[in-house]
Amino acid sequence: MTTDSSRPLRADAVRNSEKLLRAARQIWAEQGPDAPLEEIARRAGVGIATLYRRFPDKAVLARNALDQSFAENIAPAIEQAMSDDDPRRGLVNVLEATLSVAAREHNTVAAARDSGAITHEAGARPFEALILLAGRAQQAGLIRADLVPDDMPRIVVMLVGLLWTMEPNSDGWRRYLSLILDALAPDAATPLPATVPLQQPDSRLF
């Protein structure tokens, strides 16, 4: 958690930080990514000075709100997928968790994007897991053999980009995930054109 000090936080400060992050996610979901920070502080039951003491600006608040959501929703899916005997199923479960969170936290993602809070580190963790899972599924013959590591970040970017064409919290992404999964199947796969270098997908994830 990013704060204005490198010293360990007291228990009450940790609680306030957690409450602020949950309040931010709730307020952004209800009011949109431009909701006043004062509303977030009020929902958390603290003063605006406490908010700024813990999170000096909106970018820091949004980045930590995404971190909280990742820890609660995507990290457990990754951990479970890594121990799944079926690597394709693990890959699908992580993709579903990522897209479900991105749809549900649509406005938190927008707040992070608009404030410049989406960084290399933000995209690296899920991408690394997806690349590893895809590689395992390839070795097992469960997805097409000509997939390269750079393809997974691009696939996620494409799928997340679809969310901007849907109502917030819609599950319409499931249709397109199914299409992508069919395209990854090894049966009847046609040769792919050559890949090109990846250009900072993490900073354009959303």
PyMOL commands that place a pseudoatom at each C-alpha (Angstrom):
pseudoatom trace, name=CA, resn=MET, resi=1, chain=A, elem=C, hetatm=0, pos=[0.000, 0.000, 0.000]
pseudoatom trace, name=CA, resn=THR, resi=2, chain=A, elem=C, hetatm=0, pos=[1.397, 3.394, -1.017]
pseudoatom trace, name=CA, resn=THR, resi=3, chain=A, elem=C, hetatm=0, pos=[1.331, 6.023, 1.708]
pseudoatom trace, name=CA, resn=ASP, resi=4, chain=A, elem=C, hetatm=0, pos=[3.046, 9.291, 2.499]
pseudoatom trace, name=CA, resn=SER, resi=5, chain=A, elem=C, hetatm=0, pos=[5.498, 7.563, 4.854]
pseudoatom trace, name=CA, resn=SER, resi=6, chain=A, elem=C, hetatm=0, pos=[7.725, 4.523, 4.750]
pseudoatom trace, name=CA, resn=ARG, resi=7, chain=A, elem=C, hetatm=0, pos=[7.126, 3.829, 8.449]
pseudoatom trace, name=CA, resn=PRO, resi=8, chain=A, elem=C, hetatm=0, pos=[4.738, 0.999, 9.354]
pseudoatom trace, name=CA, resn=LEU, resi=9, chain=A, elem=C, hetatm=0, pos=[1.194, 2.265, 9.877]
pseudoatom trace, name=CA, resn=ARG, resi=10, chain=A, elem=C, hetatm=0, pos=[-0.592, 1.967, 13.201]
pseudoatom trace, name=CA, resn=ALA, resi=11, chain=A, elem=C, hetatm=0, pos=[-3.558, -0.427, 13.303]
pseudoatom trace, name=CA, resn=ASP, resi=12, chain=A, elem=C, hetatm=0, pos=[-6.066, 2.433, 13.237]
pseudoatom trace, name=CA, resn=ALA, resi=13, chain=A, elem=C, hetatm=0, pos=[-4.295, 4.004, 10.262]
pseudoatom trace, name=CA, resn=VAL, resi=14, chain=A, elem=C, hetatm=0, pos=[-4.399, 0.686, 8.399]
pseudoatom trace, name=CA, resn=ARG, resi=15, chain=A, elem=C, hetatm=0, pos=[-8.128, 0.413, 9.118]
pseudoatom trace, name=CA, resn=ASN, resi=16, chain=A, elem=C, hetatm=0, pos=[-8.706, 3.950, 7.863]
pseudoatom trace, name=CA, resn=SER, resi=17, chain=A, elem=C, hetatm=0, pos=[-6.750, 3.208, 4.699]
pseudoatom trace, name=CA, resn=GLU, resi=18, chain=A, elem=C, hetatm=0, pos=[-8.753, 0.062, 4.032]
pseudoatom trace, name=CA, resn=LYS, resi=19, chain=A, elem=C, hetatm=0, pos=[-12.024, 1.906, 4.641]
pseudoatom trace, name=CA, resn=LEU, resi=20, chain=A, elem=C, hetatm=0, pos=[-10.991, 4.704, 2.301]
pseudoatom trace, name=CA, resn=LEU, resi=21, chain=A, elem=C, hetatm=0, pos=[-10.122, 2.274, -0.482]
pseudoatom trace, name=CA, resn=ARG, resi=22, chain=A, elem=C, hetatm=0, pos=[-13.432, 0.435, -0.170]
pseudoatom trace, name=CA, resn=ALA, resi=23, chain=A, elem=C, hetatm=0, pos=[-15.300, 3.723, -0.018]
pseudoatom trace, name=CA, resn=ALA, resi=24, chain=A, elem=C, hetatm=0, pos=[-13.499, 4.923, -3.141]
pseudoatom trace, name=CA, resn=ARG, resi=25, chain=A, elem=C, hetatm=0, pos=[-14.524, 1.807, -5.047]
pseudoatom trace, name=CA, resn=GLN, resi=26, chain=A, elem=C, hetatm=0, pos=[-18.119, 2.176, -3.860]
pseudoatom trace, name=CA, resn=ILE, resi=27, chain=A, elem=C, hetatm=0, pos=[-18.403, 5.892, -4.609]
pseudoatom trace, name=CA, resn=TRP, resi=28, chain=A, elem=C, hetatm=0, pos=[-16.813, 5.557, -8.044]
pseudoatom trace, name=CA, resn=ALA, resi=29, chain=A, elem=C, hetatm=0, pos=[-19.175, 2.674, -8.827]
pseudoatom trace, name=CA, resn=GLU, resi=30, chain=A, elem=C, hetatm=0, pos=[-22.174, 4.779, -7.809]
pseudoatom trace, name=CA, resn=GLN, resi=31, chain=A, elem=C, hetatm=0, pos=[-21.201, 8.254, -8.992]
pseudoatom trace, name=CA, resn=GLY, resi=32, chain=A, elem=C, hetatm=0, pos=[-18.535, 7.740, -11.639]
pseudoatom trace, name=CA, resn=PRO, resi=33, chain=A, elem=C, hetatm=0, pos=[-14.772, 8.311, -11.716]
pseudoatom trace, name=CA, resn=ASP, resi=34, chain=A, elem=C, hetatm=0, pos=[-15.071, 12.088, -11.214]
pseudoatom trace, name=CA, resn=ALA, resi=35, chain=A, elem=C, hetatm=0, pos=[-16.817, 11.837, -7.843]
pseudoatom trace, name=CA, resn=PRO, resi=36, chain=A, elem=C, hetatm=0, pos=[-15.372, 14.301, -5.294]
pseudoatom trace, name=CA, resn=LEU, resi=37, chain=A, elem=C, hetatm=0, pos=[-12.798, 12.927, -2.888]
pseudoatom trace, name=CA, resn=GLU, resi=38, chain=A, elem=C, hetatm=0, pos=[-14.790, 14.554, -0.082]
pseudoatom trace, name=CA, resn=GLU, resi=39, chain=A, elem=C, hetatm=0, pos=[-17.588, 12.065, -0.813]
pseudoatom trace, name=CA, resn=ILE, resi=40, chain=A, elem=C, hetatm=0, pos=[-15.143, 9.204, -0.457]
pseudoatom trace, name=CA, resn=ALA, resi=41, chain=A, elem=C, hetatm=0, pos=[-13.877, 10.508, 2.889]
pseudoatom trace, name=CA, resn=ARG, resi=42, chain=A, elem=C, hetatm=0, pos=[-17.442, 10.974, 4.104]
pseudoatom trace, name=CA, resn=ARG, resi=43, chain=A, elem=C, hetatm=0, pos=[-18.416, 7.424, 3.115]
pseudoatom trace, name=CA, resn=ALA, resi=44, chain=A, elem=C, hetatm=0, pos=[-15.350, 6.075, 4.939]
pseudoatom trace, name=CA, resn=GLY, resi=45, chain=A, elem=C, hetatm=0, pos=[-16.258, 8.056, 8.046]
pseudoatom trace, name=CA, resn=VAL, resi=46, chain=A, elem=C, hetatm=0, pos=[-13.055, 10.109, 8.126]
pseudoatom trace, name=CA, resn=GLY, resi=47, chain=A, elem=C, hetatm=0, pos=[-12.082, 13.674, 7.357]
pseudoatom trace, name=CA, resn=ILE, resi=48, chain=A, elem=C, hetatm=0, pos=[-10.651, 14.784, 4.031]
pseudoatom trace, name=CA, resn=ALA, resi=49, chain=A, elem=C, hetatm=0, pos=[-7.348, 15.534, 5.789]
pseudoatom trace, name=CA, resn=THR, resi=50, chain=A, elem=C, hetatm=0, pos=[-7.088, 11.853, 6.738]
pseudoatom trace, name=CA, resn=LEU, resi=51, chain=A, elem=C, hetatm=0, pos=[-7.658, 10.865, 3.121]
pseudoatom trace, name=CA, resn=TYR, resi=52, chain=A, elem=C, hetatm=0, pos=[-4.875, 13.131, 1.895]
pseudoatom trace, name=CA, resn=ARG, resi=53, chain=A, elem=C, hetatm=0, pos=[-2.578, 11.971, 4.686]
pseudoatom trace, name=CA, resn=ARG, resi=54, chain=A, elem=C, hetatm=0, pos=[-2.937, 8.363, 3.548]
pseudoatom trace, name=CA, resn=PHE, resi=55, chain=A, elem=C, hetatm=0, pos=[-3.277, 9.028, -0.206]
pseudoatom trace, name=CA, resn=PRO, resi=56, chain=A, elem=C, hetatm=0, pos=[-1.735, 12.333, -1.312]
pseudoatom trace, name=CA, resn=ASP, resi=57, chain=A, elem=C, hetatm=0, pos=[-3.646, 12.512, -4.608]
pseudoatom trace, name=CA, resn=LYS, resi=58, chain=A, elem=C, hetatm=0, pos=[-6.293, 10.746, -6.665]
pseudoatom trace, name=CA, resn=ALA, resi=59, chain=A, elem=C, hetatm=0, pos=[-3.740, 8.721, -8.620]
pseudoatom trace, name=CA, resn=VAL, resi=60, chain=A, elem=C, hetatm=0, pos=[-2.335, 7.164, -5.437]
pseudoatom trace, name=CA, resn=LEU, resi=61, chain=A, elem=C, hetatm=0, pos=[-5.846, 6.467, -4.146]
pseudoatom trace, name=CA, resn=ALA, resi=62, chain=A, elem=C, hetatm=0, pos=[-6.927, 4.870, -7.428]
pseudoatom trace, name=CA, resn=ARG, resi=63, chain=A, elem=C, hetatm=0, pos=[-3.740, 2.789, -7.716]
pseudoatom trace, name=CA, resn=ASN, resi=64, chain=A, elem=C, hetatm=0, pos=[-4.217, 1.409, -4.217]
pseudoatom trace, name=CA, resn=ALA, resi=65, chain=A, elem=C, hetatm=0, pos=[-7.927, 0.786, -4.854]
pseudoatom trace, name=CA, resn=LEU, resi=66, chain=A, elem=C, hetatm=0, pos=[-6.956, -1.343, -7.857]
pseudoatom trace, name=CA, resn=ASP, resi=67, chain=A, elem=C, hetatm=0, pos=[-4.346, -3.127, -5.734]
pseudoatom trace, name=CA, resn=GLN, resi=68, chain=A, elem=C, hetatm=0, pos=[-7.010, -3.920, -3.146]
pseudoatom trace, name=CA, resn=SER, resi=69, chain=A, elem=C, hetatm=0, pos=[-9.356, -5.276, -5.795]
pseudoatom trace, name=CA, resn=PHE, resi=70, chain=A, elem=C, hetatm=0, pos=[-6.538, -7.329, -7.353]
pseudoatom trace, name=CA, resn=ALA, resi=71, chain=A, elem=C, hetatm=0, pos=[-5.613, -8.837, -3.980]
pseudoatom trace, name=CA, resn=GLU, resi=72, chain=A, elem=C, hetatm=0, pos=[-9.211, -9.749, -3.224]
pseudoatom trace, name=CA, resn=ASN, resi=73, chain=A, elem=C, hetatm=0, pos=[-10.359, -11.031, -6.596]
pseudoatom trace, name=CA, resn=ILE, resi=74, chain=A, elem=C, hetatm=0, pos=[-7.578, -11.827, -9.062]
pseudoatom trace, name=CA, resn=ALA, resi=75, chain=A, elem=C, hetatm=0, pos=[-4.658, -12.977, -6.915]
pseudoatom trace, name=CA, resn=PRO, resi=76, chain=A, elem=C, hetatm=0, pos=[-6.678, -15.888, -5.419]
pseudoatom trace, name=CA, resn=ALA, resi=77, chain=A, elem=C, hetatm=0, pos=[-7.720, -16.965, -8.933]
pseudoatom trace, name=CA, resn=ILE, resi=78, chain=A, elem=C, hetatm=0, pos=[-4.079, -16.924, -10.042]
pseudoatom trace, name=CA, resn=GLU, resi=79, chain=A, elem=C, hetatm=0, pos=[-2.983, -18.947, -7.006]
pseudoatom trace, name=CA, resn=GLN, resi=80, chain=A, elem=C, hetatm=0, pos=[-5.691, -21.527, -7.624]
pseudoatom trace, name=CA, resn=ALA, resi=81, chain=A, elem=C, hetatm=0, pos=[-4.907, -21.690, -11.352]
pseudoatom trace, name=CA, resn=MET, resi=82, chain=A, elem=C, hetatm=0, pos=[-1.223, -22.354, -10.709]
pseudoatom trace, name=CA, resn=SER, resi=83, chain=A, elem=C, hetatm=0, pos=[-2.118, -25.508, -8.780]
pseudoatom trace, name=CA, resn=ASP, resi=84, chain=A, elem=C, hetatm=0, pos=[-4.861, -26.655, -11.180]
pseudoatom trace, name=CA, resn=ASP, resi=85, chain=A, elem=C, hetatm=0, pos=[-4.080, -29.927, -12.950]
pseudoatom trace, name=CA, resn=ASP, resi=86, chain=A, elem=C, hetatm=0, pos=[-5.810, -28.558, -16.064]
pseudoatom trace, name=CA, resn=PRO, resi=87, chain=A, elem=C, hetatm=0, pos=[-3.741, -25.555, -17.253]
pseudoatom trace, name=CA, resn=ARG, resi=88, chain=A, elem=C, hetatm=0, pos=[-6.358, -24.466, -19.783]
pseudoatom trace, name=CA, resn=ARG, resi=89, chain=A, elem=C, hetatm=0, pos=[-9.013, -24.344, -17.083]
pseudoatom trace, name=CA, resn=GLY, resi=90, chain=A, elem=C, hetatm=0, pos=[-6.658, -22.329, -14.906]
pseudoatom trace, name=CA, resn=LEU, resi=91, chain=A, elem=C, hetatm=0, pos=[-6.033, -19.901, -17.777]
pseudoatom trace, name=CA, resn=VAL, resi=92, chain=A, elem=C, hetatm=0, pos=[-9.766, -19.506, -18.399]
pseudoatom trace, name=CA, resn=ASN, resi=93, chain=A, elem=C, hetatm=0, pos=[-10.469, -18.918, -14.708]
pseudoatom trace, name=CA, resn=VAL, resi=94, chain=A, elem=C, hetatm=0, pos=[-7.873, -16.136, -14.483]
pseudoatom trace, name=CA, resn=LEU, resi=95, chain=A, elem=C, hetatm=0, pos=[-9.199, -14.499, -17.652]
pseudoatom trace, name=CA, resn=GLU, resi=96, chain=A, elem=C, hetatm=0, pos=[-12.734, -14.664, -16.261]
pseudoatom trace, name=CA, resn=ALA, resi=97, chain=A, elem=C, hetatm=0, pos=[-11.642, -13.212, -12.915]
pseudoatom trace, name=CA, resn=THR, resi=98, chain=A, elem=C, hetatm=0, pos=[-9.763, -10.374, -14.628]
pseudoatom trace, name=CA, resn=LEU, resi=99, chain=A, elem=C, hetatm=0, pos=[-12.646, -9.431, -16.898]
pseudoatom trace, name=CA, resn=SER, resi=100, chain=A, elem=C, hetatm=0, pos=[-15.246, -9.790, -14.155]
pseudoatom trace, name=CA, resn=VAL, resi=101, chain=A, elem=C, hetatm=0, pos=[-13.293, -7.401, -11.923]
pseudoatom trace, name=CA, resn=ALA, resi=102, chain=A, elem=C, hetatm=0, pos=[-12.661, -4.961, -14.779]
pseudoatom trace, name=CA, resn=ALA, resi=103, chain=A, elem=C, hetatm=0, pos=[-16.394, -4.899, -15.537]
pseudoatom trace, name=CA, resn=ARG, resi=104, chain=A, elem=C, hetatm=0, pos=[-17.485, -4.580, -11.910]
pseudoatom trace, name=CA, resn=GLU, resi=105, chain=A, elem=C, hetatm=0, pos=[-14.805, -1.990, -11.093]
pseudoatom trace, name=CA, resn=HIS, resi=106, chain=A, elem=C, hetatm=0, pos=[-15.311, -0.144, -14.388]
pseudoatom trace, name=CA, resn=ASN, resi=107, chain=A, elem=C, hetatm=0, pos=[-15.288, 3.307, -12.790]
pseudoatom trace, name=CA, resn=THR, resi=108, chain=A, elem=C, hetatm=0, pos=[-12.350, 2.547, -10.515]
pseudoatom trace, name=CA, resn=VAL, resi=109, chain=A, elem=C, hetatm=0, pos=[-10.421, 1.525, -13.616]
pseudoatom trace, name=CA, resn=ALA, resi=110, chain=A, elem=C, hetatm=0, pos=[-11.523, 4.769, -15.282]
pseudoatom trace, name=CA, resn=ALA, resi=111, chain=A, elem=C, hetatm=0, pos=[-10.393, 6.804, -12.259]
pseudoatom trace, name=CA, resn=ALA, resi=112, chain=A, elem=C, hetatm=0, pos=[-7.010, 5.079, -12.373]
pseudoatom trace, name=CA, resn=ARG, resi=113, chain=A, elem=C, hetatm=0, pos=[-6.669, 5.553, -16.112]
pseudoatom trace, name=CA, resn=ASP, resi=114, chain=A, elem=C, hetatm=0, pos=[-7.696, 9.214, -16.040]
pseudoatom trace, name=CA, resn=SER, resi=115, chain=A, elem=C, hetatm=0, pos=[-5.339, 10.034, -13.156]
pseudoatom trace, name=CA, resn=GLY, resi=116, chain=A, elem=C, hetatm=0, pos=[-2.366, 8.250, -14.715]
pseudoatom trace, name=CA, resn=ALA, resi=117, chain=A, elem=C, hetatm=0, pos=[-2.306, 5.555, -12.042]
pseudoatom trace, name=CA, resn=ILE, resi=118, chain=A, elem=C, hetatm=0, pos=[-2.041, 2.569, -14.394]
pseudoatom trace, name=CA, resn=THR, resi=119, chain=A, elem=C, hetatm=0, pos=[1.627, 1.658, -14.391]
pseudoatom trace, name=CA, resn=HIS, resi=120, chain=A, elem=C, hetatm=0, pos=[3.958, -1.057, -15.636]
pseudoatom trace, name=CA, resn=GLU, resi=121, chain=A, elem=C, hetatm=0, pos=[3.689, -2.829, -12.277]
pseudoatom trace, name=CA, resn=ALA, resi=122, chain=A, elem=C, hetatm=0, pos=[-0.108, -2.771, -12.432]
pseudoatom trace, name=CA, resn=GLY, resi=123, chain=A, elem=C, hetatm=0, pos=[-0.209, -4.733, -15.665]
pseudoatom trace, name=CA, resn=ALA, resi=124, chain=A, elem=C, hetatm=0, pos=[2.778, -6.979, -15.069]
pseudoatom trace, name=CA, resn=ARG, resi=125, chain=A, elem=C, hetatm=0, pos=[1.334, -9.254, -12.386]
pseudoatom trace, name=CA, resn=PRO, resi=126, chain=A, elem=C, hetatm=0, pos=[-1.726, -10.624, -14.214]
pseudoatom trace, name=CA, resn=PHE, resi=127, chain=A, elem=C, hetatm=0, pos=[0.119, -10.673, -17.542]
pseudoatom trace, name=CA, resn=GLU, resi=128, chain=A, elem=C, hetatm=0, pos=[2.974, -12.743, -16.145]
pseudoatom trace, name=CA, resn=ALA, resi=129, chain=A, elem=C, hetatm=0, pos=[0.526, -15.257, -14.712]
pseudoatom trace, name=CA, resn=LEU, resi=130, chain=A, elem=C, hetatm=0, pos=[-1.458, -15.483, -17.946]
pseudoatom trace, name=CA, resn=ILE, resi=131, chain=A, elem=C, hetatm=0, pos=[1.696, -15.963, -20.027]
pseudoatom trace, name=CA, resn=LEU, resi=132, chain=A, elem=C, hetatm=0, pos=[2.855, -18.750, -17.713]
pseudoatom trace, name=CA, resn=LEU, resi=133, chain=A, elem=C, hetatm=0, pos=[-0.553, -20.457, -17.755]
pseudoatom trace, name=CA, resn=ALA, resi=134, chain=A, elem=C, hetatm=0, pos=[-0.781, -20.174, -21.542]
pseudoatom trace, name=CA, resn=GLY, resi=135, chain=A, elem=C, hetatm=0, pos=[2.654, -21.758, -21.856]
pseudoatom trace, name=CA, resn=ARG, resi=136, chain=A, elem=C, hetatm=0, pos=[1.619, -24.660, -19.651]
pseudoatom trace, name=CA, resn=ALA, resi=137, chain=A, elem=C, hetatm=0, pos=[-1.559, -25.151, -21.693]
pseudoatom trace, name=CA, resn=GLN, resi=138, chain=A, elem=C, hetatm=0, pos=[0.511, -25.143, -24.891]
pseudoatom trace, name=CA, resn=GLN, resi=139, chain=A, elem=C, hetatm=0, pos=[2.838, -27.804, -23.527]
pseudoatom trace, name=CA, resn=ALA, resi=140, chain=A, elem=C, hetatm=0, pos=[-0.211, -29.919, -22.720]
pseudoatom trace, name=CA, resn=GLY, resi=141, chain=A, elem=C, hetatm=0, pos=[-1.543, -29.445, -26.277]
pseudoatom trace, name=CA, resn=LEU, resi=142, chain=A, elem=C, hetatm=0, pos=[-4.632, -27.630, -25.005]
pseudoatom trace, name=CA, resn=ILE, resi=143, chain=A, elem=C, hetatm=0, pos=[-4.178, -24.345, -26.879]
pseudoatom trace, name=CA, resn=ARG, resi=144, chain=A, elem=C, hetatm=0, pos=[-2.648, -23.578, -30.253]
pseudoatom trace, name=CA, resn=ALA, resi=145, chain=A, elem=C, hetatm=0, pos=[1.096, -24.071, -30.511]
pseudoatom trace, name=CA, resn=ASP, resi=146, chain=A, elem=C, hetatm=0, pos=[1.832, -20.856, -32.426]
pseudoatom trace, name=CA, resn=LEU, resi=147, chain=A, elem=C, hetatm=0, pos=[0.734, -18.520, -29.620]
pseudoatom trace, name=CA, resn=VAL, resi=148, chain=A, elem=C, hetatm=0, pos=[3.640, -16.360, -28.387]
pseudoatom trace, name=CA, resn=PRO, resi=149, chain=A, elem=C, hetatm=0, pos=[3.979, -14.677, -24.947]
pseudoatom trace, name=CA, resn=ASP, resi=150, chain=A, elem=C, hetatm=0, pos=[3.219, -11.206, -26.339]
pseudoatom trace, name=CA, resn=ASP, resi=151, chain=A, elem=C, hetatm=0, pos=[-0.171, -12.451, -27.541]
pseudoatom trace, name=CA, resn=MET, resi=152, chain=A, elem=C, hetatm=0, pos=[-1.666, -12.787, -24.048]
pseudoatom trace, name=CA, resn=PRO, resi=153, chain=A, elem=C, hetatm=0, pos=[-1.331, -9.103, -23.026]
pseudoatom trace, name=CA, resn=ARG, resi=154, chain=A, elem=C, hetatm=0, pos=[-2.818, -8.095, -26.364]
pseudoatom trace, name=CA, resn=ILE, resi=155, chain=A, elem=C, hetatm=0, pos=[-5.733, -10.486, -25.962]
pseudoatom trace, name=CA, resn=VAL, resi=156, chain=A, elem=C, hetatm=0, pos=[-6.480, -9.074, -22.517]
pseudoatom trace, name=CA, resn=VAL, resi=157, chain=A, elem=C, hetatm=0, pos=[-6.254, -5.503, -23.845]
pseudoatom trace, name=CA, resn=MET, resi=158, chain=A, elem=C, hetatm=0, pos=[-8.725, -6.372, -26.605]
pseudoatom trace, name=CA, resn=LEU, resi=159, chain=A, elem=C, hetatm=0, pos=[-11.166, -7.971, -24.183]
pseudoatom trace, name=CA, resn=VAL, resi=160, chain=A, elem=C, hetatm=0, pos=[-10.956, -5.207, -21.586]
pseudoatom trace, name=CA, resn=GLY, resi=161, chain=A, elem=C, hetatm=0, pos=[-11.370, -2.614, -24.335]
pseudoatom trace, name=CA, resn=LEU, resi=162, chain=A, elem=C, hetatm=0, pos=[-14.766, -4.147, -25.139]
pseudoatom trace, name=CA, resn=LEU, resi=163, chain=A, elem=C, hetatm=0, pos=[-16.040, -3.123, -21.705]
pseudoatom trace, name=CA, resn=TRP, resi=164, chain=A, elem=C, hetatm=0, pos=[-16.202, 0.500, -22.820]
pseudoatom trace, name=CA, resn=THR, resi=165, chain=A, elem=C, hetatm=0, pos=[-18.891, -0.525, -25.337]
pseudoatom trace, name=CA, resn=MET, resi=166, chain=A, elem=C, hetatm=0, pos=[-21.143, -2.035, -22.646]
pseudoatom trace, name=CA, resn=GLU, resi=167, chain=A, elem=C, hetatm=0, pos=[-23.085, -0.918, -19.621]
pseudoatom trace, name=CA, resn=PRO, resi=168, chain=A, elem=C, hetatm=0, pos=[-20.913, -0.918, -16.471]
pseudoatom trace, name=CA, resn=ASN, resi=169, chain=A, elem=C, hetatm=0, pos=[-20.960, -4.263, -14.683]
pseudoatom trace, name=CA, resn=SER, resi=170, chain=A, elem=C, hetatm=0, pos=[-22.343, -5.999, -17.785]
pseudoatom trace, name=CA, resn=ASP, resi=171, chain=A, elem=C, hetatm=0, pos=[-21.356, -9.618, -18.376]
pseudoatom trace, name=CA, resn=GLY, resi=172, chain=A, elem=C, hetatm=0, pos=[-21.441, -9.126, -22.147]
pseudoatom trace, name=CA, resn=TRP, resi=173, chain=A, elem=C, hetatm=0, pos=[-17.693, -9.771, -22.176]
pseudoatom trace, name=CA, resn=ARG, resi=174, chain=A, elem=C, hetatm=0, pos=[-18.416, -13.485, -21.785]
pseudoatom trace, name=CA, resn=ARG, resi=175, chain=A, elem=C, hetatm=0, pos=[-19.529, -13.705, -25.427]
pseudoatom trace, name=CA, resn=TYR, resi=176, chain=A, elem=C, hetatm=0, pos=[-16.207, -12.366, -26.659]
pseudoatom trace, name=CA, resn=LEU, resi=177, chain=A, elem=C, hetatm=0, pos=[-14.136, -14.396, -24.252]
pseudoatom trace, name=CA, resn=SER, resi=178, chain=A, elem=C, hetatm=0, pos=[-15.831, -17.486, -25.678]
pseudoatom trace, name=CA, resn=LEU, resi=179, chain=A, elem=C, hetatm=0, pos=[-14.883, -16.352, -29.186]
pseudoatom trace, name=CA, resn=ILE, resi=180, chain=A, elem=C, hetatm=0, pos=[-11.258, -15.843, -28.132]
pseudoatom trace, name=CA, resn=LEU, resi=181, chain=A, elem=C, hetatm=0, pos=[-11.103, -19.217, -26.405]
pseudoatom trace, name=CA, resn=ASP, resi=182, chain=A, elem=C, hetatm=0, pos=[-12.395, -20.892, -29.560]
pseudoatom trace, name=CA, resn=ALA, resi=183, chain=A, elem=C, hetatm=0, pos=[-9.642, -19.078, -31.493]
pseudoatom trace, name=CA, resn=LEU, resi=184, chain=A, elem=C, hetatm=0, pos=[-7.032, -20.430, -29.057]
pseudoatom trace, name=CA, resn=ALA, resi=185, chain=A, elem=C, hetatm=0, pos=[-8.119, -24.030, -29.568]
pseudoatom trace, name=CA, resn=PRO, resi=186, chain=A, elem=C, hetatm=0, pos=[-5.569, -26.143, -31.451]
pseudoatom trace, name=CA, resn=ASP, resi=187, chain=A, elem=C, hetatm=0, pos=[-8.162, -27.909, -33.604]
pseudoatom trace, name=CA, resn=ALA, resi=188, chain=A, elem=C, hetatm=0, pos=[-8.502, -26.398, -37.073]
pseudoatom trace, name=CA, resn=ALA, resi=189, chain=A, elem=C, hetatm=0, pos=[-6.178, -23.498, -36.186]
pseudoatom trace, name=CA, resn=THR, resi=190, chain=A, elem=C, hetatm=0, pos=[-4.933, -21.714, -39.306]
pseudoatom trace, name=CA, resn=PRO, resi=191, chain=A, elem=C, hetatm=0, pos=[-1.374, -20.288, -39.455]
pseudoatom trace, name=CA, resn=LEU, resi=192, chain=A, elem=C, hetatm=0, pos=[-1.008, -16.839, -37.916]
pseudoatom trace, name=CA, resn=PRO, resi=193, chain=A, elem=C, hetatm=0, pos=[0.757, -13.881, -39.511]
pseudoatom trace, name=CA, resn=ALA, resi=194, chain=A, elem=C, hetatm=0, pos=[4.031, -12.850, -37.877]
pseudoatom trace, name=CA, resn=THR, resi=195, chain=A, elem=C, hetatm=0, pos=[3.856, -10.969, -34.599]
pseudoatom trace, name=CA, resn=VAL, resi=196, chain=A, elem=C, hetatm=0, pos=[5.205, -7.441, -34.095]
pseudoatom trace, name=CA, resn=PRO, resi=197, chain=A, elem=C, hetatm=0, pos=[6.956, -5.991, -31.007]
pseudoatom trace, name=CA, resn=LEU, resi=198, chain=A, elem=C, hetatm=0, pos=[4.759, -5.286, -28.011]
pseudoatom trace, name=CA, resn=GLN, resi=199, chain=A, elem=C, hetatm=0, pos=[4.333, -1.587, -27.240]
pseudoatom trace, name=CA, resn=GLN, resi=200, chain=A, elem=C, hetatm=0, pos=[3.778, -0.934, -23.524]
pseudoatom trace, name=CA, resn=PRO, resi=201, chain=A, elem=C, hetatm=0, pos=[0.470, -2.792, -23.159]
pseudoatom trace, name=CA, resn=ASP, resi=202, chain=A, elem=C, hetatm=0, pos=[0.419, -2.264, -19.412]
pseudoatom trace, name=CA, resn=SER, resi=203, chain=A, elem=C, hetatm=0, pos=[0.084, 1.538, -19.716]
pseudoatom trace, name=CA, resn=ARG, resi=204, chain=A, elem=C, hetatm=0, pos=[-2.795, 1.127, -22.157]
pseudoatom trace, name=CA, resn=LEU, resi=205, chain=A, elem=C, hetatm=0, pos=[-4.503, -1.784, -20.467]
pseudoatom trace, name=CA, resn=PHE, resi=206, chain=A, elem=C, hetatm=0, pos=[-7.709, 0.107, -19.870]
for i in range(1, 206): cmd.bond("trace and resi %d" % i, "trace and resi %d" % (i + 1))
show_as sticks, trace
zoom trace
